[in-house]
Amino acid sequence: MDKEKILEKARQEQDEGVENAKRQGLNLGYKIFIGLSILLMTFNLIQGRESSAVMALFFGFMAADAYSRYQFLKGKSDLLIIIGASLACILFLANHVLYSLR
């Protein structure tokens, strides 16, 4: 192999390493977000508090995640999740705003 091919291969492996690190970071972020959402909703339920804001964030996140998958896979289930989660997000957000204005 000549020097250029070796350098190109090293750059490609480095790019793959960076992409893998980003992917692992996003996966951990997803798990932490979902865990914190469940924790906050459970706490609010126990305390008798309203959780519309947390639910709006949760469903907005779910819609965005499904949308990113749908762009590549074009699955019907992802499309249904996008529609349902977006609707739920909008309703919970509206409920939060109305509840806050009382």
N, C-alpha and C positions, 0 to 999 in steps of 0.2 A: 504494500500500500504506500502511496505517496503521502506527503505531509498534509496536503489539503484534504484528502479523504479522511485521514485520522482526526484532523481538527473538526471537520464537519460532523463526524460520528460523535465526538466528545460533546459538541454543542447540542446535538440532538438528544443525547442522554441527559445532559444538564437540564434542557427544556422539559423533558419527560419527568425528571425529578421534581422540578418546580411545580409542574402541573399536578403531580401526585400529592405533594405537600399541600397545595391549595385545596384539592379534593378532600383530603383527610381533615383539614381545618373546617371546611364547610360541613362535612358529616358530623364533626364534633359540635359545631355551632347549632346544627339542626337538633341534635339530641339535647343540648343544654336549653335551647329555646322551648322545646316541647316539655321538658321536665319542669322548667320554671313556670310555664303556662299552667300546667296541671297543678303544681304546688300553689300558685296564686289563686286559681279557681277553687281549689279545695279549701284554702284558708278563708276565702271570701264566703264560701258556702257555710262553713262552720261559724263564722262571725255574723252571718245573716246580711252580708253586704252584696251589692250588685257587681257583676263581673262582665258587663257588656264590653268594656274597653279591652279587656284581656281576650274575650271571645272574638272581637273584631280583628285584633292583631293575629290571633291564632288562625282564623279562617282566611284572612288576607295572605298570610304566609303559605297556607295550604294551596290557595289558588295560584299564587306565584310559582310555587314548586311544581304543581301540575302543568302550568303553562310552559315552563322550561322543558319539561319532558315531552309535552305535546308537540312542541316545535320540531323535535327530531323523530319521535315515534308515531305520531298521528293516531294514537290510540283513542278509541271511543270512551273508555273509562276515564282517561285523563280529561277529555272534553267535558264529561259529566261532572267531574270533580271541579273543574274550572267554573262551570256555570253555578253549581250548587254552593261551592265555597264563596264565590263572589257575591252571590245573593245573600248568603248568611252574613258575610262581612258587612255588606251595606246595611242590612237590617240591624245587626248588633251595634254598628256605628251610629245609626239614627237613634236607636234606643238609648245609647250612652249620652248623646247630645241632648235628647229630650229629658232624660233623667237628670242630667246636670243643670238644666235650665229651670227646674222646678224650684 
